[in-house]
Structure formats: C-alpha cells, structure tokens
Amino acid sequence: MNENNISHPSSSPGNYRWVVCSLLFFATTINYLDRQVMGLLKPVLEKNFQWTETDYSHIVMAFTAAYAVGLLAFGRIIDRVGSRLGYTVSITLWSLAAVLHAVVKSTFGFGFMRALLGLGESGNYPAANRTVAEWFPKKERALAVGFFDSGANIGALVAPVLVPWILGTYGWQTAFIITGAIGFLWLIAWRFFYEVPARQKRLTQGEKAYIQSDAPVTNTTPIPWARLFTLKQTWAFIVGKFFTDPIWYFFAFWLPSYFSNTFHLDLKKPSLPLILVYSGSTVGALAGGYLSSLLIKKGWKVYKARKVAFLVSALAVLPIMLCRYTDNMWVVVSLITLAVAGNAAWSANIFTIVSDMLPTNAISSVVGIGSTAGAIGGILFPMFIGFVLDFYKAHNNITAGYNIIFVFCGLSFLLALVLIHFITPKMQPLDDKDLVKTV
C-alpha cells in the first residue's frame, strides 16, 4: 500500500495516544524549563563566582557542543533500545545534571554540568518523534508533533515566573534542585503510563487498529548509520533544520535585547510584548500541525499537505522584513509574533516528514542528524548576528542591524522549502527495495 493512498477511518475508537502525547508535551516543557534556569540566574551567579562574559560564553558553548554531539548519539541509541528506555536514560541524565548544579563550586564545574545537561536533553526530540511515529497514523502526526513541541514555549514562559520566585524565597541552589527534580516526577509517570502500542494493555483493539491504519512496515532491519547520509530523505530533513533552526535561536536569545534597544523595554519586569511574541510559538505549533493533518484527513496526498503547510509557515515568517518600515512597537510585535508562529508551524511539520519518509527504526537517528545540523547552524548564525550588530552599534544605529537580520529570517524558510522540493519533490518514502539496498 502506498503512503499516498492510506486509509482514513472516519473516527478513532479511543484517545489513549493523546495521553502519551501529553507526556511528551510535559517532557518538552521540563526540557526548556531546565534549559532556561541558568540564564535567569546569571546575574546572581556571575556575582557570586566573579564570572566574566567570556567565562559565561564558555559555559554556554559547553552546553551547545554537548547538545549537538548528544543528538547524534541519542538518535542512534533510541533507534536501538526504543523510546521507553531511551527517554528514561535521557531525562534521568538531564534531571540529575540540573539538580547537581546546586553543589558546583567553580566555573569549570558549571561548564561540566551544563555539558551533562546538554547531553541528556539531546534525547528529548529524537525520543519524542519516534514515540509519535509509533503511536499516531500519518494523518495525525503533525498535529501530535505540534502539540508536544508547544511545550518548549510553555517552558520558556514558566521559567521567568517560577525561577525568580524560588530565587527570592530559597536561594539559587534551591532553584536548580526544584526545577531539576520535576523531571524525576515525570519519569515516574512515563514508566507507569508508557509502553509501545503492541504491549500497552490500556489500549483498546479499536484504537490499536486506528494507530496501525497506515501501510504496515515489512522490513525492520536496522539501517546502518553512515548509510543514512546517502539518502535524499535524510538530506531533506538536514536542509530543513539547518536553514531554519538558527532563526529560532535568534528569536529565543536576541529578541529581548532587540526590544530593549529599540523600544527601551525594561527587562527586569514582566514584558507583555515578549509574552505575546513567545505565545505565538504555541499557537503556531498547534495550527501548523492541525493544517497538514486536516488536509490529509480530507484526502490530500501526504507530501502535498506537508508542503502546503511549509509554504504557509514560510509566508507567515516573510512579513518580519517589514519591521524596518515602522516605529510602532505594537505593529512590530504583531509582525514578529506572526513570524514566531510561522517558525513553530514549520517545526511541527519538519519533524513529521522524517516519519513520512523513513521507517520507525531510523526516525530517531535521522532526527538526531538533522537536529545536529540545526545546532551547527545555530552556532554559525550568531557569528553573523554578532558581526552585524557590533558594526551597526559602533555607528549608533543598532536597529538597522536588526533589520538586516530580519531580512535573513524572512527569506530562510522559503529557501529551505525550495531546497527540500528539489531534493524530494514528492517526499517519496523508502520502499522495500530501497531498504534491501540500504542494508
């Protein structure tokens, strides 16, 4: 049976798969909560440990490097041992690392713990995407990915509220301990509620049949890791992540300073513009996943539904280039919120094309490979950002520098879509003959 002719039952007899997806949502929320703590505690820690900005940058680089390497390693591990055990190892490692920040006494120690945190956190997306592929038919996968991916934005919003309160009440050590311990609570729920569909006793036969309504996988032989780099399906995902992930890094790490420099926002207080902007991520993730899922349910071919969702996402980011033509903060907030939503909608679908085109036992590996490419882009793009902003800051016109960066942000998604189209025009999934050649 071809993936473009998959069956479409009118309704699903059960919703346990959404319980599983909720676990993924909370894991991603905790993932970003733990990641944000260090930045929020930076003013206190740099005073206590007498850090320079260079010291802090080295600590951040330790996290990023370990995260990039971990994506490759965890992707392969999870394809070997499965999501249940893989997720258990991942969140145990990152939660332990988060808690142990509280006992560190040196700059090197913080760098080591950040690296350990990055290594553990790198297992989240490979495990989550494999879990979605195991638990959802193709027509619902983008919506499921959008739902769990929206947890990243929730974590980014919860941290600035929770961490300062813990800091003021109990101190910085307790902030690391409490936020890190939340992961262990999630782990209890994961071990209790999760099992693959074939062994999940809480799953009805009707829902199991619905989950397995796509064409059955007839070849489960593991694909050699190096061979994945020769597949056009892998390169479509690599390209999609490399050109678009850096834009999210920019939105996450530079927008606060942009609003501070351009509109003199006081970042020591809750900021409505930033809350609105980052809330766009949640809306976009859900809307982007819903759009392609709806089109597939209406009978569209899978690859056409994904590409329409990509196009809508890319067009939503494009208007960010208009920021240069207005001095009205709320117009700028609207344009950037739309772009952040488009970014999140793209993310919901880019992860899903991996499970559209590749067998389950290769999903985590390819997600790890592509996400590493995104992390590399996330290292290179800030170099460009720093050069541009320093140049225009020296000329007392830093806003002009941001406007140039907005042009790159606006065009990057359209460029990625064009490249994906040329690499895989119909996003053809690997068939049995391809798998035979592969192994």
C-alpha positions in Angstrom: 0.0 0.0 0.0 1.4 3.4 -1.0 1.6 6.1 1.7 -0.3 8.5 -0.6 -3.3 6.2 -0.5 -3.5 5.4 3.2 -6.9 4.6 4.6 -8.8 7.3 6.5 -11.2 5.9 9.2 -13.9 8.4 10.0 -13.2 8.4 13.7 -10.9 6.8 16.2 -12.2 4.4 18.9 -10.2 5.7 21.8 -7.8 8.5 22.8 -5.0 6.9 24.8 -2.5 8.0 22.2 -3.2 11.6 23.4 -2.3 10.6 26.9 1.1 9.5 25.6 1.4 12.8 23.6 0.6 14.7 26.8 3.6 13.0 28.4 5.8 14.2 25.5 4.4 17.7 26.0 5.3 17.8 29.6 8.8 16.4 28.9 9.4 19.1 26.4 8.2 21.7 28.9 10.5 20.4 31.5 13.3 20.3 28.9 13.1 24.0 28.2 12.4 24.9 31.9 15.7 23.3 32.9 17.5 25.0 30.0 16.3 28.5 31.0 17.3 28.4 34.6 21.0 29.2 34.1 20.2 32.3 32.1 17.7 33.6 34.6 20.2 33.1 37.5 23.1 34.6 35.5 23.2 37.9 37.4 23.4 36.2 40.8 25.9 33.5 39.7 28.3 35.9 37.9 28.4 38.0 41.0 29.0 35.0 43.3 31.6 33.4 41.1 33.1 36.5 39.6 32.5 35.4 36.0 33.5 37.5 33.0 31.3 37.4 29.9 33.9 35.1 28.4 33.5 32.7 31.3 29.8 32.6 30.8 30.1 32.2 27.0 32.4 29.1 27.6 29.7 27.6 29.8 27.1 28.2 27.1 29.3 26.7 24.5 29.8 23.6 26.6 26.1 23.1 26.6 25.7 23.7 22.9 28.5 21.4 21.9 27.4 18.6 24.1 23.8 19.0 22.8 24.9 18.7 19.2 27.1 15.6 19.9 24.3 14.1 22.0 21.7 14.4 19.3 23.8 12.1 17.1 24.4 9.6 19.9 20.9 9.6 21.4 19.3 9.3 18.0 21.1 6.1 17.3 20.7 4.7 20.8 16.9 5.3 20.8 16.6 3.5 17.5 18.4 0.6 19.1 16.7 0.4 22.5 13.3 2.1 21.9 11.6 5.2 23.2 10.7 3.9 26.7 14.2 3.1 27.8 15.8 5.8 25.7 13.6 8.5 27.2 14.3 7.1 30.7 18.0 7.4 30.2 17.7 10.9 28.7 15.6 12.6 31.3 17.4 10.8 34.2 20.7 12.2 32.9 19.5 15.8 32.3 17.4 16.0 35.6 20.4 14.7 37.6 22.7 17.2 35.9 20.1 20.0 36.6 20.0 19.2 40.3 23.8 18.9 40.6 24.3 22.5 39.5 23.4 23.3 43.2 26.6 21.7 44.5 29.0 23.2 42.0 31.8 25.5 43.3 33.7 26.6 40.2 33.3 27.9 36.7 34.7 24.6 35.3 32.1 22.8 37.4 29.2 24.8 35.9 30.6 24.1 32.4 30.8 20.4 33.1 27.2 20.3 34.5 25.9 22.3 31.5 27.6 19.8 29.2 26.0 17.0 31.0 22.6 18.8 30.9 23.0 19.3 27.1 23.9 15.7 26.6 20.8 14.5 28.5 18.5 17.0 26.9 19.5 16.0 23.4 17.5 12.8 23.8 14.2 14.6 24.1 13.3 15.3 20.4 14.6 12.0 18.9 12.6 10.0 21.5 9.5 12.2 21.2 9.4 12.0 17.4 9.9 8.2 17.4 7.1 7.9 20.0 4.8 9.9 17.8 5.6 7.7 14.9 4.8 4.6 17.0 1.5 6.0 18.4 -0.1 8.0 15.6 -1.1 7.4 12.0 0.4 9.8 9.4 -2.7 11.9 9.2 -2.3 12.9 12.9 1.4 13.0 13.3 2.0 16.7 12.5 -0.8 17.7 15.0 0.8 15.5 17.6 4.3 16.9 17.0 2.9 20.4 17.1 1.2 19.7 20.5 4.3 18.3 22.2 6.6 20.9 20.6 4.4 23.7 22.0 5.8 22.6 25.4 9.0 24.3 24.5 7.2 27.7 24.6 5.4 26.9 27.8 8.7 26.0 29.5 10.2 29.3 28.2 7.2 31.2 29.7 7.0 29.3 33.0 10.7 29.7 33.8 10.8 33.6 34.2 7.9 33.3 36.7 9.0 30.3 38.7 12.7 30.7 38.9 12.8 34.3 40.3 10.3 33.4 43.0 12.4 30.4 44.1 15.5 32.5 44.0 14.0 35.2 46.2 12.5 32.7 48.7 15.0 29.9 48.9 18.2 30.9 47.0 19.8 29.9 43.7 20.8 26.4 44.8 17.2 25.5 45.5 16.1 26.9 42.1 18.3 24.2 40.5 17.1 21.5 42.8 13.4 22.1 42.4 13.4 22.5 38.7 15.6 19.5 38.2 13.5 17.3 40.5 10.4 17.9 38.3 12.0 15.6 35.7 12.1 12.7 38.1 8.3 13.2 38.8 7.7 13.0 35.1 9.8 9.9 34.9 7.5 8.1 37.3 4.5 8.9 35.1 6.4 7.8 32.0 7.4 4.4 33.4 3.8 3.9 34.6 1.8 5.0 31.6 4.0 4.3 28.6 4.6 1.2 26.6 4.7 0.6 22.9 1.1 0.1 21.4 1.7 -3.7 20.9 2.3 -4.2 24.6 0.0 -1.4 26.1 -2.8 -3.1 28.0 -4.7 0.2 28.4 -5.1 0.5 24.6 -8.3 -0.8 23.0 -8.1 -3.0 20.0 -10.0 -0.4 18.0 -7.5 2.3 18.8 -4.6 0.0 18.1 -6.1 -0.7 14.7 -6.5 3.0 14.1 -2.9 3.7 15.0 -1.8 1.0 12.6 -4.0 2.1 9.8 -1.1 3.1 7.6 0.7 0.6 5.3 2.4 -1.9 7.5 6.2 -1.9 7.9 7.5 -5.1 6.3 11.3 -4.6 6.8 12.5 -3.7 10.3 16.2 -4.4 9.7 18.2 -1.5 11.2 19.7 0.8 8.6 23.5 1.4 9.1 24.0 4.9 10.5 26.5 6.0 7.8 24.2 4.8 5.1 21.5 7.3 6.3 23.7 10.1 4.9 23.3 8.8 1.4 19.5 9.0 1.4 17.8 12.0 -0.1 15.1 11.7 2.6 17.7 12.4 5.3 19.1 15.4 3.4 15.7 16.9 3.0 15.4 17.0 6.8 19.0 18.2 7.3 18.4 21.1 4.9 15.1 22.0 6.6 16.7 22.1 10.0 20.0 23.8 9.0 18.4 26.8 7.4 15.5 27.3 9.9 16.7 26.2 13.4 19.1 29.2 13.7 16.1 31.6 13.3 14.5 30.1 16.5 17.8 30.6 18.3 17.7 34.2 17.2 14.1 34.6 18.4 14.9 33.0 21.7 18.2 34.8 22.6 18.1 38.2 20.9 14.5 39.4 20.8 14.6 40.6 24.4 17.6 42.8 23.7 16.1 44.0 20.4 13.0 45.3 22.3 15.2 46.8 25.0 17.5 48.6 22.5 14.7 49.6 20.1 11.8 50.4 22.3 13.6 50.8 25.7 11.7 47.9 27.3 12.6 47.2 31.0 13.6 43.5 31.0 13.6 43.4 34.8 9.8 43.4 34.8 7.3 41.1 33.1 7.0 42.2 29.5 3.7 42.0 27.7 5.3 42.3 24.2 7.6 39.4 24.8 4.8 37.3 26.3 2.7 37.9 23.2 5.6 37.1 20.9 6.6 33.8 22.5 2.9 32.8 22.9 2.8 32.9 19.1 5.0 29.8 19.2 2.3 27.7 20.9 -0.4 28.9 18.5 1.8 28.3 15.5 2.9 24.8 16.6 -0.7 23.7 17.0 -2.0 25.5 13.9 0.7 24.2 11.7 0.2 20.6 12.9 -3.5 20.9 12.5 -3.3 22.3 9.0 -1.4 19.4 7.4 -3.4 16.8 9.5 -6.7 18.3 8.3 -5.6 18.3 4.6 -4.6 14.6 4.9 -7.9 13.7 6.5 -9.6 15.5 3.6 -7.9 13.1 1.2 -4.8 15.1 0.2 -1.6 13.2 -0.6 0.7 13.4 2.4 3.5 15.2 0.7 1.2 17.8 -0.7 -0.3 18.5 2.7 3.1 18.9 4.2 4.4 21.2 1.5 1.3 23.4 1.7 1.9 23.7 5.5 5.5 24.5 4.8 4.5 27.2 2.4 2.0 28.8 4.8 4.6 28.7 7.5 7.3 30.3 5.3 4.8 33.0 4.2 4.0 33.8 7.8 7.7 34.5 8.6 8.2 36.7 5.5 6.5 39.9 6.8 9.1 40.2 9.5 11.1 42.1 6.9 8.6 44.9 7.2 9.7 45.8 10.7 12.2 48.3 9.2 9.3 50.4 7.9 7.6 51.1 11.2 8.4 52.7 14.6 5.2 51.5 16.2 6.1 48.9 18.8 2.8 47.0 18.6 3.0 46.7 14.8 6.5 45.3 15.3 5.1 42.9 18.0 2.4 41.7 15.6 4.9 41.1 12.7 7.4 39.2 15.0 4.6 37.2 16.7 3.4 36.1 13.2 7.0 35.1 12.3 7.5 33.2 15.6 4.2 31.4 14.9 5.3 30.5 11.4 8.6 29.2 12.7 6.7 26.9 15.2 4.3 25.7 12.5 7.3 24.8 10.3 8.9 22.9 13.2 5.7 20.8 13.7 5.8 19.7 10.1 9.6 19.3 9.5 9.9 16.7 12.3 6.9 14.9 10.8 8.4 14.4 7.3 11.0 12.1 8.9 8.3 9.5 9.8 6.6 10.1 6.5 9.6 9.0 4.5 11.6 6.7 6.8 10.9 3.5 8.8 10.4 3.7 12.5 13.8 2.2 13.3 15.5 5.1 11.5 13.5 8.0 12.8 15.5 8.9 16.0 18.8 8.6 14.1 17.7 11.0 11.3 16.1 13.4 13.8 19.4 13.4 15.7 21.4 14.0 12.5 19.1 16.8 11.3 18.9 18.4 14.7 22.7 18.4 14.9 22.7 20.3 11.5 20.3 22.8 13.1 22.5 23.2 16.1 25.5 23.8 13.8 23.5 26.5 12.0 22.6 27.8 15.5 26.3 28.3 16.2 27.2 29.9 12.8 24.3 32.3 12.6 25.1 34.0 15.9 28.6 34.8 14.5 26.9 36.7 11.7 24.5 38.3 14.1 27.3 39.5 16.4 29.3 40.9 13.4 26.3 42.8 12.1 25.1 44.2 15.4 28.6 45.2 16.5 29.1 47.0 13.2 25.9 49.0 13.5 26.2 49.5 17.2 29.6 51.2 16.5 27.7 53.5 14.1 25.0 54.2 16.7 22.3 52.5 14.7 21.8 49.0 16.1 18.2 48.9 14.9 19.4 48.9 11.3 21.5 45.8 12.1 18.4 44.0 13.4 16.5 45.0 10.2 19.2 43.3 8.1 18.9 40.1 10.3 15.1 40.2 9.9 15.6 40.0 6.1 17.6 36.8 6.5 14.9 35.4 8.9 12.2 36.2 6.4 13.8 34.5 3.5 15.3 31.5 5.2 12.2 29.4 5.3 11.3 30.0 1.6 14.9 29.0 0.7 14.6 25.8 2.8 11.3 24.9 1.2 12.8 25.3 -2.3 15.7 23.1 -1.5 13.5 20.5 0.1 11.4 20.4 -3.0 14.4 19.9 -5.3 15.8 17.1 -3.0 12.5 15.2 -2.6 9.8 16.6 -5.0 7.2 14.1 -3.7 8.8 13.1 -0.4 8.8 9.5 -1.5 9.1 7.1 1.4 11.6 4.3 1.3 10.0 1.2 0.0 11.2 -2.4 0.5 13.6 -2.3 -2.5 15.2 0.8 -1.1 15.6 -0.9 2.3 17.1 -4.0 0.7 19.7 -1.8 -1.0 20.3 0.0 2.3 21.2 -3.0 4.5 
